[in-house]
Amino acid sequence: MSTSISPQRIAFLGDYLPRLCGIATFTHDLSEAVASASPSTDCFVGAVNDRVEGYDYPQRVRFELLEKDLDSYRRAADFLNFSNADVLCVQHEFGIYGGQAGSHLLTLLKEVRMPVVTTLHTVLREPNASQRKVMDELVRHSDRVVVMAHKGAEILRETYHVPDSKIDIIAHGIPDMPLMDSSCYKEQFGVEGRKVLLTFGLLGPGKGIEHVIEALPEIVRQHPNVVYLILGATHPQLIAHEGERYRLSLERLAEERGVKEHVIFYNRFVSLDDLKEFIGATDIYLTPYLNEAQVTSGTLAYVFGAGKAVVSTPYWHAQELLADGRGVLVPFRNPAAITAGVCGLLDDPARMEKIRHEAHALGRAMIWPAVAQRYLESFQHARADRKTAPRTAFAGWTLGNRPYELPPLRLDHVVRMSDGTGIFQHAIFNVPNFHEGYCTDDNARAFILCTMLDELGGQPPAENLGRLATSYLAFLAAALDYESGRFRNFMSHGRQWLEAAGSEDSHARALWAAGNGAGRSRNEGHSRLSAQLFERGLTAVVDFTSPRAWSFTLLGIHEYLRRFPSNAAINAMRVTLTGRLVALWNACATEHWPWFEDSVTYENARFCQALILSGQWMPDPVALEIGLKSLRWLVSIQKTQSGCFRPIGSNGFYHRDGARADFDQQPLEAQAMIAACNEASRATQDASWSREAKRAFEWFLGRNDLGLPLYDSTTGGCGDGLHHDRVNENQGAESTLAFHLALAEMNCAEHLITSPPAS
């Protein structure tokens, strides 16, 4: 490869030390190795932070981005473009970037102008819909993709249809360690004269360590001098959610099995130098992982390359690395097989020595200097490919090519309108109107907003969002009358319910919110309570006559089925309600009035959205076509000659053969149109639907009949409507939530957040 295209400035993107995770270690080791292999090259790093305060990074790190802050990805892209980086090397793992399935990363990749080489640390053979969409876009925006095993390349070809010409197979880098007898290292750890079994890495349930502990009693019976060393800190995300529960369960298990004198826990994230010492003292390395679908294991690569005997379950990387007798593969979740594997090696020292020497010899191709040279070749290849289709720093920055600039999230008014009970219905200007109390409709909308924002990531801080979500969900739980199975709607400021049952529409909105919480919430308690509310309240819908209630319920069903796709009763209800909407269409629609009713009134686009979703995922092609056809017509009648969005006015609506009302225009209509158009865009991959969603969103910002914004960026509130001569300056919950839900919908579309098949 010609040296004329050798990169002079290489940027690396990923987690970075001192952040404690495997990707951080890999990014550090790779950038240092490449810098050493090419001393004249300026190698620098962009570090991904999982906390606002960041980390005390070394000078190699030139810029940082916050995992859940989308704007920081745009700023990082600008930094990379203006720093004239010749190539960007991205470390990809679904869990380290913000957005659903790490979709925030795509915002950066769409805007950078240099060639991109992406290292895939995980390659899923059976991705969910969101992961598949992100992966397809990631591959499309990468000039080359690197995998660390042949299995990864096979999955890229078969599942993602990536051509061989775009794939580089480069082994996971390892430190260069001499082949030495383990006894040389044991004294410093106080295990001289003992046989050391080792498992290391961030601790979590997927490691399968409990199965080794179950195997230990028999191993110890046959080899009393065995000690099992479990090295590594508990994964930080696991600590955040459940503390040290997994580690404590392992300690209890060791005590119950009578092997506590043969198990050592070292609860630390160790440095590379310390890790070499631990590996040196090891006789047999164990990876009893529980999941086959692991295409890369850095810990396995480290120990194998150091010339250690390995007993492992047959996850993909282990199958490949330990094939042909280079290690011992045992079935998943099988302590007896682990016992046989370990004792078989300890009983046959000659076999162990043969395995060690072969592994160490093969490992010479995996040491970091060799790996760095392979990456430099990949970078040169990417630059050579890009010369045929260059991207310049400014040519792609036209308004037509840049992502649509959305307003920043500002929930000040939502917080101001909320208390420990829920969110107030109305406001006088930007002040909550206590006199009007609360309603289920708005608390349902507010809870949906919280689940969407949590999925998107970013501000507000998670603890504030969790507090708001808890209040809104608690309101919904209190609204349900468990005896009647109906949700009440209106509550006074004194917390007195003002009716025995709310309207059919309010009941269905509550179901929509509950389904959303059941299907999307990452808070286990919220998800379980939401599911309970949804299941208790769904039966009443059978007797409902409101088509909007059917539509809202269908939206809730779709969300619920994200997490519980096999629930037969709820799938049957989806079929029933979809059929009712289709029947309504068949009874009313004509060529010139392709609609479900004789009037176009409020939240009209929800009919279309519900049928597009049902049509996609049941699947039901007829429902999908009706949803799209009705939405096309609705778009056509809600557009001015100048091209701005004009929703049907609430002051008279629009009746068949009658005149349409142009005012008062309601924020709820714009939000519903945005949601439906974005769903149509996802269903059809037709970019025109995204343009219609953008048109409707701009209505909030002043692209409307009066040229006046309804969204107040100083308060975070939204006016209650557009009159013929002015904006309604009261910023009630319905309108404010409509804007923020619309903003979340637009962000979801940009982040490729999708609804996976629920069937």
PyMOL commands that set and color helices and strands:
alter all, ss='L'
color gray80, all
select helices_A, chain A and resi 3-5+22-37+70-82+94-96+100-102+104-111+129-140+150-160+164-166+183-189+205-207+209-222+236-242+245-256+260-262+272-280+298-305+316-321+335-346+349-366+368-386+412-416+434-436+440-456+462-479+504-520+524-543+547-563+568-588+605-617+621-637+667-684+687-701+733-750
alter helices_A, ss='H'
color red, helices_A
select strands_A, chain A and resi 9-14+42-49+61-66+87-92+116-120+144-147+167-169+195-200+226-231+263-266+284-287+309-312+328-329+427-428+431-432+438-439+480-481+486-487+490-491+599-600+654-655+711-712+717-718+721-722+727-728
alter strands_A, ss='S'
color yellow, strands_A
deselect
rebuild
show_as cartoon
